[in-house]
Amino acid sequence: MIASRRSLSQVAFATLIDNLTKAAIMDGATSFATLLRRLPGVYPTELLASLDRLADREVIEPAVAMSVRRQATANGAAVIEGRSLLPLPHPLDYEWRFTPDASRSLLNRATDLTPNGGDLLLFGTPGLAVEALTLPIGRRLSFLAENNSVTDRVFALNQATGEPLSIAFCSAGLPRESADAVLLDPPWYLDFVRPMLAAAAHACRLGGGVLISLPPDGARPSAEADRQAAVAFAYRLGLEVIDYSPLAIGYETPFFERNALAAASIYPPPQWRRGDLVVFRKSRATTRPSSASSSRRRDWTEVGIGRMRLFIREAGNVRSDEARLVSLVDGDILPTVSRRDPRRRSANVWTSGNRVFQTDNPQLILEAAISCAGEAMGSSVQPSLWGTIRRRETLERVAAELRALAAIEEQEEGKTPAIATERSVAWRTSSTKYWSRSTATISG
Ligand SMILES: C[S@@+](CC[C@H](N)C(=O)[O-])C[C@H]1O[C@@H](n2cnc3c(N)ncnc32)[C@H](O)[C@@H]1O
C-alpha cells in the first residue's frame, strides 16, 4: 500500500492470477466457490481462464479445471435475493450492495471509531442506509445520496421508520466538518473515488475517521495501482491510513451481474465479490472540494417499468415517427459489467438486467417507456396529442417490446411478472425534474 505502482499489463495480470490460483489449488481449494472465496476479488470468468491456462501448461490436473468449469456452468444454485426493499441496482450506477453482514460490520467499525459518540455520514451507500434504519446504532446518522429512484425509496423507508436518517443530495452542496465518521463506497473507478473521497474528507471533523471500500488486487490489472493512487490522494486531503483489511467487505451479486455472467453461461455463488477496507484518520484540515460527482450519466433518463429500470440516453430531437431497438449483442444481455468493455459506448438504451440496445430515436423510446410506466401507475398516458397514426403505431409496438422485456427480467429475477400491480416511478436523472403524470405529454 505504500510504494506507488503502475497498472499491470494484461500479461502480468494473468501471471498474477495464475500464481494465486495455483497456490490456492495447492492449498486444497478445488471447488468454484472456494476458489472465488480464496482469491482476491478475481472475476469468475478470469478464474476459469486462469484454470485453462494452468491446465494447458500442465501446472494443474486438467480434471481440476474441468471439474471447476462444470460447477461454474451448472445453473442449479438457488438464487438468494438481495435487499428487496430497494429498487434493483442499475449497471450505470455501478451499484454493488454490501451483504447484510458487511453492512453491520461497517457500521460497527464506524461506531468503534467514535467511542465517545458522534455523527456518522453514509455516502453513496443506499443499501447501508436501509440497513442502518433498522439497527440500534446510537449515533446521529445522515446519508449523502444521488438523486435517483433508489434514494427515493430510501426516503420513503426513512419516513416509514420515523426518520432516523437525515438525507441530503450531493448536488445540493457538500457538508463541511459535520461528521465524526464517514462511510463511503464509490464505484471502483478513480474518477468517482477522487471526488467522493475529497467530499468525505471535507465532511469529516478533524480527528474523525473515513472508511472506504476499494478494489482488491485480483479485481483488475489496475486495482493495486488505483488503490495506492486513492491512498496517496487521501493523504493530500489530510487523511492518514490507520487500518487496511484486505477482502473484509462482502457484496451481494447484483441482478445485472448475475445476468451478465449467465449470458456467459457462468453461475457463481451469490456473494463472491469482496472489497478491501481502508480506514483513515483525518489529521489535517482540508480544502473545499469543487463537487462530489463525476460527469457520467448526466444525459441518461430513467424510467421504471414494473421492477425494470430502463435508462435511455438523451439525444437531440429526432423528427421521425419510426424507432427501433437494435440488438448490440447476441441475446441482448451484455456478458460483462466492466466499464472497459467497448460495446458500452454504442448502447443508448440499458435495462437493469444488463440488456443493451441502440436506437436511432431515443425520444420515441422514452415516450413509449413513459406510457408503460403511466399504465403501471393506473393512468392512461397520451404520449402526444398531435402525433401521426404511424407514430402511435410505433409507440404501441415499442411499448409492447418494453413490457415484454420487463416481464422477461422479472422472470429472470425469479419473480412472477407484476407489471400491472407494482407502482412505477419515472424521472429524469439529468436534472432534479421528476417525470410525473402532469408531464406525460411530450411534444414530438
Ligand atoms: C458501489 S455502489 C455502493 C453501494 C453500497 N455498497 C451499499 O450497499 O449501499 C456505489 C454507489 O455510489 C453512488 N454514487 C455515485 N456517485 C455518487 C455521488 N456523487 N454522490 C453520492 N452517491 C454516489 C451510486 O449511486 C451507487 O449507489
Ligand as a Chemical Component Dictionary entry (heavy atoms), coordinates in Angstrom:
data_LIG
# 
_chem_comp.id                   LIG 
_chem_comp.type                 NON-POLYMER 
_chem_comp.pdbx_formal_charge   0 
_chem_comp.three_letter_code    LIG 
# 
loop_
_chem_comp_atom.comp_id 
_chem_comp_atom.atom_id 
_chem_comp_atom.alt_atom_id 
_chem_comp_atom.type_symbol 
_chem_comp_atom.charge 
_chem_comp_atom.model_Cartn_x 
_chem_comp_atom.model_Cartn_y 
_chem_comp_atom.model_Cartn_z 
_chem_comp_atom.pdbx_ordinal 
LIG C1  C1  C 0  -20.543 0.551  -5.372 1  
LIG S1  S1  S 1  -22.097 1.295  -5.038 2  
LIG C2  C2  C 0  -22.094 1.300  -3.272 3  
LIG C3  C3  C 0  -23.341 0.723  -2.635 4  
LIG C4  C4  C 0  -23.055 0.247  -1.216 5  
LIG N1  N1  N 0  -22.141 -0.868 -1.266 6  
LIG C5  C5  C 0  -24.302 -0.132 -0.434 7  
LIG O1  O1  O 0  -24.542 -1.323 -0.204 8  
LIG O2  O2  O -1 -25.028 0.763  -0.029 9  
LIG C6  C6  C 0  -21.715 2.960  -5.474 10 
LIG C7  C7  C 0  -22.828 3.936  -5.134 11 
LIG O3  O3  O 0  -22.330 5.254  -5.231 12 
LIG C8  C8  C 0  -23.393 6.078  -5.672 13 
LIG N2  N2  N 0  -22.789 7.332  -6.174 14 
LIG C9  C9  C 0  -22.045 7.546  -7.270 15 
LIG N3  N3  N 0  -21.680 8.851  -7.340 16 
LIG C10 C10 C 0  -22.195 9.446  -6.244 17 
LIG C11 C11 C 0  -22.177 10.785 -5.736 18 
LIG N4  N4  N 0  -21.535 11.764 -6.371 19 
LIG N5  N5  N 0  -22.823 11.048 -4.597 20 
LIG C12 C12 C 0  -23.491 10.088 -3.914 21 
LIG N6  N6  N 0  -23.546 8.798  -4.351 22 
LIG C13 C13 C 0  -22.912 8.491  -5.494 23 
LIG C14 C14 C 0  -24.083 5.226  -6.722 24 
LIG O4  O4  O 0  -25.405 5.663  -6.986 25 
LIG C15 C15 C 0  -24.054 3.867  -6.037 26 
LIG O5  O5  O 0  -25.198 3.711  -5.239 27 
# 
loop_
_chem_comp_bond.comp_id 
_chem_comp_bond.atom_id_1 
_chem_comp_bond.atom_id_2 
_chem_comp_bond.value_order 
_chem_comp_bond.pdbx_ordinal 
LIG C1  S1  SING 1  
LIG S1  C2  SING 2  
LIG S1  C6  SING 3  
LIG C2  C3  SING 4  
LIG C3  C4  SING 5  
LIG C4  N1  SING 6  
LIG C4  C5  SING 7  
LIG C5  O1  DOUB 8  
LIG C5  O2  SING 9  
LIG C6  C7  SING 10 
LIG C7  O3  SING 11 
LIG C7  C15 SING 12 
LIG O3  C8  SING 13 
LIG C8  N2  SING 14 
LIG C8  C14 SING 15 
LIG N2  C9  SING 16 
LIG N2  C13 SING 17 
LIG C9  N3  DOUB 18 
LIG N3  C10 SING 19 
LIG C10 C11 SING 20 
LIG C10 C13 DOUB 21 
LIG C11 N4  SING 22 
LIG C11 N5  DOUB 23 
LIG N5  C12 SING 24 
LIG C12 N6  DOUB 25 
LIG N6  C13 SING 26 
LIG C14 O4  SING 27 
LIG C14 C15 SING 28 
LIG C15 O5  SING 29 
# 
